[in-house]
Amino acid sequence: MKTYISVGIGDMMALDAMLTQDERDRITDFYWACKFGESIYPLFDCNHFYPNLEKHYFIDKEEGEKHMMIVDPRAINFWHFRPDFPLSFQIGLNLFGLNREDLNVIDAVKLLSDPSRTFTNSSFLDVAKLEEVNWKELGVDPGEYILVHYPTSTRPRSDIASLDERDWNFIEKLSEDTKLRILIITDTDIHREIKNSSILIKPDIKSIVSLCKFSKFYAGCDSFVSILCCKVLSPENMFIKTHDRDIYNSIMHNTFVSKHFLPHSPDIIRTFYKNYIGY
């Protein structure tokens, strides 16, 4: 079935892990009404959890930016046409030449706010392969490194954490204590020398998923990388930093936030989701 979707990368990592197999089976075409569709779609290549998915359709970048001006000029750099906003949804439909009646519509916000939704599996992690990463070049073995995600310039927004000196000191101490190398994913400059580290500038998304799957620890910002890592790592091996100062209410009373970190319960999420990197 033709499926309309408008998501950020992190929301897609969470959403995929909540969809039932029956829901996945029904998808034949994805209509990506968002900037990040072209970044996400490679994860469906040879993904047997979506057996009937054959085609992906995208909105031209300039068209997306131009029409986002009508909906919200502040969101031009991460344009998206969400189905939970009528004007935005209609613009997205028009850009694809679609009618609502012809579509299966994935309302990501609604699904991620649904308390009845549970963890199924992360198809992206399940199909990730060792050979998608050049381990020799990185100087590490699978399962023997600390993965770090440094704030990314592709999200020109204020609602993302940043790593400070205390955070980096903890990460370096963790590396020293565990004798594990630090692998840093980033697309921005890091104005600090990080001991015993390798920096990966803009790795492709399939490599990132594999790095998440085979990591020993995750220590970094709240992002799509942390959302993936939490689906394979135990709580004591994760240190996720958020910009949110009211963490308790965000986790305990905001289903949308806690669903991103399934399969962990809100009480467990509170042990690794903090305003700082560390214990």
C-alpha positions in Angstrom: 0.0 0.0 0.0 1.2 3.6 -0.7 2.4 5.0 2.6 2.8 8.7 3.5 5.4 9.4 6.1 7.0 12.6 7.5 9.6 12.0 10.2 13.0 13.0 11.6 15.7 10.4 11.6 15.4 9.8 15.4 11.6 9.4 15.2 12.1 6.8 12.4 14.5 4.8 14.5 11.9 4.7 17.3 8.9 4.2 15.0 10.4 1.2 13.1 10.9 -0.6 16.4 7.2 -0.2 17.3 5.6 -1.1 14.0 4.0 -4.6 13.9 5.1 -7.0 11.2 1.6 -6.8 9.7 2.0 -3.0 9.4 5.3 -3.4 7.7 4.0 -6.1 5.3 1.4 -3.7 4.0 3.9 -1.1 2.8 4.7 -1.2 -0.9 5.7 2.5 -1.5 7.0 5.2 0.8 6.2 8.8 0.1 8.8 10.7 2.2 7.2 14.1 2.9 10.3 15.4 4.8 13.9 16.5 4.3 15.3 13.4 5.9 13.7 10.8 3.7 16.7 10.6 1.4 18.9 10.0 4.4 16.7 7.2 5.9 15.7 5.2 2.9 18.9 3.2 2.4 18.0 1.4 5.7 15.2 -0.4 3.8 17.6 -1.8 1.2 17.6 -5.6 1.5 15.5 -5.2 4.7 13.4 -8.4 4.8 11.2 -7.0 7.5 9.6 -4.9 4.8 9.1 -7.6 2.2 6.7 -5.8 -0.1 8.4 -2.3 -0.1 9.5 -1.6 -3.7 9.7 2.2 -4.2 10.6 5.4 -2.5 9.4 8.9 -3.5 10.9 12.2 -2.4 10.1 15.9 -2.6 12.7 18.1 -4.3 14.8 20.0 -1.7 14.0 23.4 -3.1 10.3 22.6 -3.4 10.3 21.4 0.2 12.0 24.6 1.5 9.7 26.8 -0.6 6.5 25.3 0.6 7.7 25.1 4.2 7.8 28.9 4.1 4.0 28.7 4.0 3.7 26.4 7.0 6.6 27.5 9.3 9.5 29.6 8.1 11.5 28.6 11.2 11.6 25.0 10.0 12.9 25.6 6.5 16.2 23.8 7.2 14.4 20.7 8.4 11.3 20.9 6.3 8.5 18.3 6.8 4.8 18.1 6.0 3.2 16.3 8.9 -0.2 14.6 8.7 -1.3 16.0 12.1 -1.4 19.5 10.7 -4.1 19.9 8.0 -2.4 22.6 6.0 1.0 20.9 6.2 -0.5 17.6 5.2 -2.4 19.0 2.2 0.8 20.6 0.9 2.6 17.3 1.2 -0.2 15.5 -0.7 -0.3 18.1 -3.4 3.5 17.9 -3.9 3.2 14.2 -4.5 -0.1 14.5 -6.5 -1.8 12.1 -4.0 -5.3 11.8 -2.5 -5.8 11.0 1.1 -8.2 8.2 0.2 -5.4 6.3 -1.7 -3.0 6.2 1.2 -1.9 4.5 4.4 -0.8 7.5 6.5 1.8 7.0 9.3 1.2 9.7 11.9 4.5 9.4 13.8 3.5 11.7 16.6 0.3 9.8 17.3 2.1 6.4 17.2 4.9 7.6 19.4 2.4 9.0 21.9 0.3 5.9 22.1 0.8 4.2 25.5 -0.4 0.9 24.1 2.5 0.6 21.6 5.3 -1.8 22.6 8.7 -2.7 21.3 8.7 -5.2 18.5 12.3 -5.1 17.1 14.6 -2.7 15.3 14.6 -4.0 11.7 17.5 -1.7 11.0 19.7 -3.2 13.7 18.6 -6.8 12.9 19.7 -6.5 9.3 22.9 -4.5 10.0 26.1 -6.4 9.0 29.7 -6.4 10.2 31.0 -5.7 6.7 29.4 -2.3 6.5 32.2 -1.0 8.7 36.0 -1.0 8.0 37.0 -2.2 11.4 40.7 -2.4 10.5 40.8 1.2 9.4 39.2 2.3 12.7 41.6 0.2 14.7 38.9 -1.6 16.7 37.1 -4.9 16.9 33.3 -5.3 16.9 32.0 -5.0 20.4 35.2 -3.4 21.7 34.7 0.4 21.5 32.9 3.3 23.0 30.6 5.0 20.5 30.1 8.8 20.8 27.7 11.0 18.9 28.8 14.7 18.9 26.1 17.3 18.2 25.4 17.5 14.5 25.1 20.6 12.3 22.3 19.1 10.2 19.9 20.0 13.0 19.9 23.8 13.2 17.8 23.8 16.3 18.3 24.7 20.0 16.8 21.5 21.4 19.9 19.4 21.3 22.5 18.9 23.9 26.2 19.8 23.6 29.2 18.1 25.2 31.2 20.1 27.6 34.6 19.6 29.3 33.1 17.4 32.1 31.4 15.1 29.6 34.6 14.7 27.6 36.6 14.0 30.7 34.2 11.2 31.7 34.3 9.7 28.2 38.1 9.7 28.3 38.2 8.2 31.8 35.7 5.5 30.7 38.1 4.7 27.8 41.1 4.6 30.1 39.3 2.3 32.6 37.9 -0.1 30.0 40.9 0.0 27.7 38.4 0.7 24.8 38.9 3.1 21.9 36.5 6.0 21.4 34.7 6.2 18.0 33.2 9.6 17.5 30.5 10.2 14.9 30.3 13.9 13.9 29.9 16.3 11.0 31.2 19.3 12.8 34.6 20.3 14.1 35.6 19.1 17.5 37.7 21.8 19.1 39.4 19.5 21.6 41.9 16.7 21.4 40.2 13.4 22.5 42.6 10.8 23.7 42.5 7.3 22.2 39.9 8.2 19.7 39.0 8.0 16.0 36.7 10.6 14.4 34.3 9.6 11.7 33.1 12.5 9.6 29.7 12.0 8.1 29.7 8.2 7.8 26.8 6.8 5.8 23.7 5.8 7.7 24.1 2.1 7.2 27.6 2.2 8.7 26.2 4.2 11.7 23.6 1.5 12.4 26.3 -1.2 12.3 28.4 0.9 14.7 25.5 1.1 17.1 24.8 -2.6 16.8 28.3 -3.7 17.7 29.2 -1.1 20.3 30.1 -1.8 23.9 29.1 1.6 25.3 27.3 4.6 24.1 28.2 8.0 25.5 26.8 11.0 23.7 24.0 13.3 22.9 20.3 12.4 22.6 20.0 11.6 18.9 19.0 8.9 16.5 22.3 7.2 17.4 21.4 7.0 21.1 17.9 5.8 20.2 19.4 2.9 18.2 22.0 2.1 20.8 19.4 1.8 23.6 17.8 -1.1 21.7 20.9 -3.2 22.0 22.8 -2.0 25.0 22.2 -2.6 28.7 21.3 0.5 30.7 24.6 0.5 32.6 26.5 0.8 29.3 24.7 4.0 28.2 25.2 7.6 29.0 22.8 9.8 27.1 22.8 13.6 27.5 19.7 15.7 26.9 19.1 19.4 26.8 15.9 19.0 28.8 16.0 20.3 32.3 12.7 18.7 33.4 13.9 15.2 32.7 11.6 13.5 35.3 8.4 14.8 33.8 9.6 14.3 30.3 10.3 10.6 30.9 7.6 9.7 33.5 4.7 11.7 32.0 5.5 12.1 28.3 4.9 8.9 26.4 6.4 10.5 23.2 9.8 10.8 24.9 9.9 7.4 26.6 8.8 5.5 23.5 12.0 6.5 21.8 14.0 4.6 24.3 12.0 1.3 24.3 12.5 -1.5 25.2 13.5 0.2 28.5 10.9 1.3 31.0 10.7 5.0 32.2 12.3 4.0 35.5 15.2 2.5 33.7 15.5 5.3 31.2 16.1 7.7 34.1 19.3 5.9 34.9 21.0 6.7 31.6 19.2 9.8 30.3 20.5 12.8 32.1 21.8 16.4 31.7 25.4 15.2 31.8 27.5 12.3 30.6 28.4 10.1 33.6 27.2 8.1 36.6 
